[in-house]
Amino acid sequence: MEVIDPNNVKIYNLSAGKSLPEWLSDRKKRALQKKDIDIRRRIELIQDFNMPGVSTNINISPDGQYILATGIYKPRVKCFDVHHLSMKFERCLDSEVVAFQILSEDYSKLVFLQCDRYIEFHAAGGYYYKLRIPKFGRDLKYHSPTSELFIVGASSDIYRLNLERGQFLMSYETNSSEINKCAVSPVYNLLMCGTREGKVEAWDPRERNRVGELDCALHCTSDTPLEGFPSVTALNFQNGLTMGVGTATGQILLYDIRANKPFFIKDHLYGLPIKNIEFENNHDFVMSMDSSVLKIWEKNSGKMFTSIEGKSDFNDLCFVKNTGMLFIANENTKILTYYIPSLGPAPRWCGFLDSLTEELEESKINTIYDDYKFVTKAELADLGLSHLLGTTLLRAYMHGYFIDIRLYKKAKAISDPFAFEKYRKKKIRELIESERQNRVKAIKLPSVNKDLALKLMSDGRKQSNLLEDERFSNLFKKPEFEIDQNAEEYRLAYPHLSRMDNKKKKKEREKLLQDKFQEISGGGNDEELEGRNSSDEESSSDDEAEIKNELRKQYAIIRRERREKELEEEKMSEPKFYELKEGEDYKGIRHLKNKINKSSLGDRVEKEERNRILFTGRGNREMKFHFKKNQKDSKYEEKIKRHQEERRMLHRSAMGLLKKEKPRMWKGKRVV
């Protein structure tokens, strides 16, 4: 048993556990249970609750005593008795089942819609009758008041088969090209049909007419863009008023049948067709399932309650009413069984689950045969084991055989004795190639604080490397943390930093000298060693004096820069006076107006548009403006222009350097 808790809701997967091969005898199975703790602790709620290949449909009888499931291969139907927790019967069919319906309270009356257009009826004893419909069917529903069976499919007609008379009645003609799904209201007995065009048509069997139509595709595409067309793929009723519609693009629309618009739309966000919709009435939850996930959410708000994801694609959902048990048919041999205590208690026939789920919680799943190896017929021939065909050492399965893993390893070693040597050479070759590649690696520096990163890389401290520490990642990513080397604080601290760098370089040089040269003993002065440490004291005093001098210089440079900046600001803030040129008279503002009037129409329109403000709807305003050029940019442009003019003045033509060809003469006359 596996326990998962998405969204803090405990879900028990009762079908999880290590599976055993079917061909093992009972004695071997008991021996494995004694040896393997995983097999011993697994819970097999219903015996043989599986299919040979894939389970396609699953449903529970109205009396709640029988579970019926269909699958392949071969096509078959299995009936399980929940009171005995075992299989009651198994019947093989001629074709794969598309959908089936339980006509009675128990398993005594069944009808199957098959993929080859046949409808097959079964009684308690087995097969009863089979007939064919004109088009391929996709769904069928039984209408108990009139004893009619409605079949829909790749046609615009709804086929009516009266089970009391045993004959087909006149079909209902819809406005669609194909019908994917149908459902019958449990209160009003209305027949709802979901079409390929994304519409739901309502038919009243009493009047034999269409009484309403809903355009679900229109409401799906109004808010969100979709990749495909939202055809209707799922239909179900909660009660007489609420109806759920699932589309091929992954939306679920909840309708009140009195309105033509959905009161809530839920998107699965997977883009996969919705396969089934179920309603949980105690907590007002909706269960919607596509091929990858089953989601349980609140009907009115859409808030997620929990979800179930499977390793294989889901095909059908069966929810046991008023309990927390649900069954899922999927693309695997096991039929999945889930128990959610938050939805409700366990059914009466498995009331022991409430106590077991608290004790046996496991998280490990093994769904493969650990002791067997699957091989094809060609692999058997390569191993030299073709003579074992037909013996008990090989078990036929699908397109190959299961063989004991120990026998497989021995045969592999005999057929290819140099396999280990080849493997060893391959690994050595891969190791050599990996060492050859990228011997010289380019150092990738961060975009911020490159100097600091280079310094840290050169230090090579693995224990306290800021580049690898996530706490200081913003220091090399965000520009707000970039070190400004022109700041006053940095410049005042620079003498200390440069002194530390010099000390490191000095230590590295001393280390190199010690590695290369050996110190000669006995040449020192003992008096100096005993009496004083003059060299250490002098070096420390020299360092302090250098630091003080550097600090004085930096303070002086900073003061001078501040003074220059203040003078520039004072010059910019002072008022500017202009003097008229000689021969010019002040004519007042009228002269300016005359100048504006004399200007061209285009210039005047441009000036008006600069200051014009447009008032649009909802209080918005629109204004056009032009950026002024920076003074620095304009000075730079003037400098370039002057430079180009100087170059043009100094330019000398190279025409005089070219030699002109002399004319060719012949007998005193010019030839060329």
N, C-alpha and C positions, 0 to 999 in steps of 0.2 A: 504494500500500500504506500502510496506517495501522498505527501501533504504539501500543498502550495497555498500561499496567502497573498494573492494580488489584492491591492487596496485594503490590506489588513482584514480580509475575509478568508477564513479557512475553507479550503476545498479539498476533499479526500478523493483521490483517484483509486477506486477499488479494483480497476483492471490492471494496475501496474504490478510488475513482478516478473520474475524469471520464468520464461515459457519452456515447456518440455516437449521434445519430439513426440509425435503421435504414435510412432511405431514401437516405442519402449513398452516393455511388458510391465505389469503391475508390480512384480518383484523388483525390477530395476528402478521403477519410480519410487517405491518405498525406500530402497537403498539410497537413492539420491536425496530424499527428504531427510534421512538420518545424517548424511554427510554435509549437505549444503544448507546453511542457516537461512539463506535467502528464499529457497524453495519452501522451507519449513514454516517461515513466517508470513508467506504470502496468503492473501485472502481470495479464495475463489467463491464469490458470492453465489453465482449460478453455475452449475457444472456444464462444461462444454459450451460456454457462452461466446461462441466465435463462429467464423466462417472460413472455408478453405482458402479463399483469396481476399475478397473484398465484400463488405456489407453495404448494401445500397439503401434499404428502407427499413424502418423499425416503427412499431406501433404497439399499443397496449389495448386489450379488450375493454369494453365498457364496464364489465364487472370487476376489472382490476386483477384478475387471477391469471391471465395468460399474456405473455409477451411474444409477439410474432415478428420475425425478422427475415428479410430476403437478402440474397447475396449470390456470389459466383465463386469459383468455377467448379463444377457445373452449376447452372442456375438452379436455385433451390429455395425452399422456405422452411424455417425452423420455428417450432412452437415450444415455449418454455413454460412450465407450470411453476408459479412462484411459491405455492404452498409446499411443494416438494423440492424446490430450488434445483431443478434438473430439467432436461429436455423431455418433452412429451412425445413429439414425433418430428420426423424430417421427411420432406417430400421433394423430389427432384422435378424440375419443369423442363419444357422444351426450349424456352427462350428466356432472356433476361427480363426481370420485372422492372417496369418503369414506375408504377404506383400500385397500391392495393388498398382495399377498403374492407373493414369488418362489418358485415351486415347484421349480425346477431349480437347478443350479449356476451357470448363466448366464442370459441373458435369454430363452431359448427357451420357457419355460413361465411365464406370468403369469396372475394372477387379480385382477380389480378389483371392489370393492364400490362401487356407484354410489348416488347420492342418490335415485334413483327406484325403488329396490328391485330393481334388476337386478344380477346377477352375470355379469361378462363375462370370458371366457377368451381369451387370446392365445397363439399359437404363434410360432415364429421368423419366419414369413412375415407375420404380422399377426393380424387378428381370426379367431377359431375358432368360438366358440359363446357363446350368451347365454341365461340363464334367470332366473326371477323367484322371490323369496321372499315369504311372506305378509305380513311386517311390515317396517318400515324398519330397515335394518341400521346398526350403529355400528362393528363391528369383526369381523375374521375371522382365524383362525389355522389353519395346516395341521399335521395330526398324521401324521408320516411312517410310523410302524409300521403303522397301519391304513389309510393312504391316505385319511383322512377330512378334510374341510374343515368346521370349526366356525364358524358364523355366529351372532352375538349382536346384539341391537338392542332396539327398543321392544316387547319381549315378554318373558314369563317363560320361554319355551322357548329351548333351544340347538339350532339347526338343524344336522343332520348330513348332509353331502353326500359320499357315497362316490365318489371319483374313479376307482376301479378298476372298479366296476360301472356308474357313471354314473347313479345314482339316489339319492333322498333316503331316509335311514333314519329310524327312530322317534326323535323329538326327546327331549332330556333336559328334564325339568320341574323348574324351580327354585322356591324359596320367595319369590322377589322379583317385583316388578311389571315392572321393566326392568333390562337388563344393559348397562353402559356399555363394559366392557373385558374382554378375555380374554388369557390367556398360557398357553404350554405349557412345562413344565419340561424342560430339555435332558437331564436325567439319568434321572428317573423317569417322564417322559411324562405327568405329571398335568396336567389341564386346570383352570386357575384362572379364575374369573369374578368380576369386580367389579360389584356391583349398585348400584342407585340408593339402596337403604336403608343403604348404608355397610358392607356385608358382603362377604366373599370366600368363595365356595363352591369346594371342591375335588372334582373328578370324576375317577374312574379309568376310562378307556375300555375296560379289560379286563373290569371287572365291570359297567360301565354303571350305576353307582350313585354317589351322593354319599358321599364318605369323610370329609369334614370341613367345618367352617364357622368363620370368624373374624369377630368383630364389631369392625371397625376404627373405626366411629363412636363406640363406647363409650369407647375409649382416647383418641380425639381430644378429646372433650368433658369428660373427667374432670379435666384440669388447667387448661385455658384456655377462657374463654367465646368462642363463635363466633357470627358473624352469620348464616350460612346453615347448611344441613345438609351434613355431610361425606360426600357420595357418593363412590364410588370412580371415579376418572377415569384412572388410570395403573397399569399392572402390568408387572413385569419380574423375571426371575430372574438372579442372579449365577452361581450354581452349583446343585447339588442341594439345598442347605439354605437359602441366603439368598434372601429375596424382598423386593422393594420395592413399596410400595403408596402411590400418590398420591391425594389427596382434592380435592374441589371447593373446599375452604376454604384450601388452600395448605399442608397438612401432608404430610410424607413419613414413613411408618412402615416400619421395617426389621424383618422377622420371621425367626426361625429356625422352619422349618415344623414342628419338633418341639414348639414351645411355642405357647400360645394368646395370649401377650402380646408386644408388640413390645419388642425389646431397645434400640431407640433411636427417638426421634421428633424430626424436624427441621421447623421452621416457617419458611416463606419470608417471613412477615410482610407479604405483599402482599394476602392475601385472594383471590387468583386461582386458578383450577383448575390443578392440575399436569397438564401435557400429555404429558410423557415422562420416563422414568427410565432412565439408563444406568449401567453399572458399569465402572470402570477397574481392572483386576486387578493391574497392575504396582505401583501405589502405593496400592491399596486405597481409591480415591476413588469418590464417588457423584456423578453429574451429574443434577441435577433442573432441569426447565425449565417455566416458566409462560409466559404470553403476553408478559411484559415483561422477564424476566431469566433467564439460565442460570447456575446456581450450581454450583460444584465444591467439595466438602467431604469431610472424612475420614469414613470409615464408622463407626468406633468412637467417636470423640469429638465429631463434628459441627463441628470447627474449619474455618473457611472457608479454602479454598486460593486461589480467585479467582472472579471472576464476569464475565459478559458481558451488557451491556445494549445493546439495539438501538433504533434510531429508529422502527422499525415493529414490529408485533406478530409474535411467533414462532408458527409452526404445527407444525413437526415437527423432530426432531433425529435426525441420523445420525452415529454415532461410528465412525471407522475403527479397528478393534481393533489394539492393540499399536503405535499411532502417536500423534502429537499432532495429527492432522487431524480436524476435524469439520465437518459441513455442516448448515445450518439453513434450512429453508423458512419464508418469512415473507410478510407482507402487502406485498410490493414486487416489482418486476420481477426484481431480481437475487437469485439464490440465494446466501446468505452462506457464505463459506468462511473458516474460522479455523484458524490453526496455532499450537499452544502447545508450544514446544520442551521445557518442563519436564515435560510428560506423556510425551513419547517422540519418537523421530526422525520425520522426514518419510517418507511411504510410498516404496516403491521407484520408482514411476512418476513421482515428482517429487522425487527426491533432490537436485536442484539448489537446492531451497529453503533448505537449511542454509547455503549460501554466499551466496545472494541476500539473505536476511533481515538479514545483518550489514551489507550495503552500502546497500540501498535501504530506508531508514526515512523515512517521511513522516508528517506529522500533518495535512495539509490534505486535505479531501475536497470534491469538487464533483460532486454527483449530479444537477445540473440542466443544462438546455441554455442556456448563457449567450448564444448567438448567435441564439436563436429566442424568439418570444413566442407563448404560447397564447391564442387568441381563439375566442369562440363565433360562431355564425352571426348572432346579433343584433348583436354587436359589429362584425362585418364589414359589415353593412348600415349601421350608424351611420357607419363610416369610408368608406363608398362604395366598398368593394372586393368587392362581391358578384359582379362580372363576372369575378373571378379564380378562381371555383370551377371545378374541373376542370383547372386549369393546374398547371404544376410549381412555381409560386410558393407554393402552399398544399398542405400535407400533412395529410390527414385523420387525426385521432387522437381516439378515444373520442367525446365529444359536441361536438368543435370541430376546430380546425385549428392547425397550427404555421405561423408566418409569420416571415420574416426581420426581425430587430429594426430594421434600418435602414429598411426599407420601412414598417414599422409607425410609426416616429417621423415620417417624411415625411407619411404619410396622416393622422396625428393632427394635425400642424401645419396641414395644408390644411383638414381638416374643422372644426377649431376654432381659428381664427387668434388669437382673443382669450383663449386659455387662459392665456398668461403674464401678461396684464394682470389677469385674475381672480385668479390666484395671488398676484400682487403686492399687490392690494387686500386680499385675505384676510389676508396676513401683516401688513400695516400695521394692520388692524383688530384682530388678535390682540395686537399689540404695545401698542396704545393701551388695550385692555381690561386687559391685565396690569398696566400702569402705574396704571390707575384703582383696581384692587383693592388693598385692604389698605394704604392710604397711612399710616394710623395703626396701627402694630402694637403689640399688647400684649406687654410684656416678660414672659417666662416665667422666674420665678426658681426656683432649685433648692430642695429641701425642707430642706437643711442649709446653714448659713452664708450666709443671705440678705444680711446687711449686707456681707460680704466680696464677694459676687457683684455687688451694686450698685456698690460702690467700683471693682471691676475694669471694669465696664461704663462707668462715668463716665470712667475713665482712657482707654479706647479704644485700648489698646495691642494692635495686631494681631500684633506679632512675639512677644510674651511674654504671651499671654492664657492664664491658668490654666484658664478655662472650656472652652477648646477643646483643651487638652492632655490626652491620655488618661492620662498618668502621674499627674496630679493629679485624676482623675475621682472617686476615693473621698473626696476632701476635700469634695465637694458631694453625696455620695450616702449615705455611712455616718454615722450619728449619733455614732460613737466619735470622729470628727474634728471635731466641732462646737466652736467657740471659746466658752469660758465667760467672759463679761465680768465675772462676779463673783469670779473667781479672783484670788488675791493677785498672781500674776505679771503678769496682764493689767492690773490696776489700777496696779501700780508702773510698768509700761511705757506707761500711757495718756498721761502728760504728753508723752512723746516723739512719740506718734502724733498727738495733738492739735496739737502744734507743727508737725509735717510738713504736716498738713491746712491749717493757717493759712498756712503759707508758699506752698502751692499756690494757695490762694484769692487771696493777695496778688499772686502773679505773674500770675494771670489778670486781676486788676483793672488792673495796670500795663500789660498787653498791650492791654486794651481802651482805656485812656487813650492809649497810643501810636498806636493805630489812628484814634482820633477827633481828637486834638490833635497839633499840630506844635510841637516845642521851638524857642524863640526864642534865637538865638545872640547872644553878646556881653554878657550881663547878669550873668555870674558873677564871683566874686572869685578872681583869679589866685593871690593869696597863700595862700588856703585850699587851692587845688588843689595847689600846689607844696609847701606846708609840712607838712600833716598830713591824715590820713584819720580825722578825729574821728568822723564819723557812722557809719562801718563798725564802729569799735572800740566805740562806745557801744551800737550795736544788738546786737552779739554778746554784750557783757557783760550787757545787759538780758535777753537770751534765757536765758543761763545762770542768772541770778538767779531768773527765773520758773520754770525747771525745778526748781531746788533747793527753792523754796517749795512747789511742787506735790508734790514727792516727800516733803517733811516732813509735809504735810497728809495724804497717803495713808498714810504710816507711822503717824501718830497715829490715824487712823481704824481701821486694821487692828489696832493694839494694843488699842484700846478694844473692838472686836468680839471679839477673842480672850479678853479678860478677862471680858466678859459671858457668853460661851459657857462658860468654865471655871466661873464662879459657878453657872450653871444646872445644869451636870453635877454639881457638888458638892451642890447642894440635892437633886437627884434621887437621889444615892447615899446620903445620910444616912438613918438609920433614922427612921421616923415613930412617934410615940407618940400614943395615943388615951386620953381620959379619959371615965369613965362619967358619964352624966347624973345629975342629982340625983333621988333616989328609986329608982334602979336598983341592983340587987345582982348580983354575979357568981355565977352558978349552975353554972358549970363546963360540962363537955362533955355531961353528961346532959341539960341543958336543950336543947342543940343537937340531940341524938338525938330528944328528945321533939318538938321542933319539926319534924324531918323526918318522924316518924311521923304527926304531925297533918296534914301536907300532903296534898294530893289525890293520887290514884293516877296521874293524868296527869303531874303534876310529877315524881313519883318515877321513873316510866318514862322521862321525858325525860332526867333526870339520869343514869340508868343507861345509856341509849343513847349518851350523849356519850362515856363512857369504855369502852364495850364494844368489844372487838376480835373480829371474826369470822375464824375460820380456815377457808379453803377448800382445795380440792385443789391438789396440786403445790407446797405451801409458801407459797401466797398468803395475804395478810391483808387484811382490810377494816375500816375504822374511820371513824366519823362524827364530825365536829367542826364548831364554829361559830366564825366570825371575830368577834373583839371590835372594837367601834367605836373608832376613833381618838379620842384626847382632844381633838384640834383640831376634829373633826367634831361631837363631843358639845357642846363649848362653842359652836360656831356654831349648832347647833339650839336650845340654850337662849337664845341671844341673839335668834334669830328669834321664839321664843315670847314673850319679854318685850316685844319690839317690837310684836307683834300685840296683846298685852294692853293696852299703852299706847294703841294706836290705837283699841281698843275702848272704853277709858275716855273718850277725848277725842271720840268720835263723838257727834254731835248729830243727832237725828231731823229730817227735813225735812217732817214731817207738818203742822207749823204754818204753813208757807209756802203751802200749798195753800188756795185760797179755796173756801169752801163756798157752794154756790148757795142763795140765799134761796128759801123756799117761795113759790109763786105763789098769790095770793089773788083771789077773785072774790066780791064782795058779802059780805065778812066770813067767807068759807069758803075753806079750803085746797083748791086744785085739784091741785097736784103737790107 
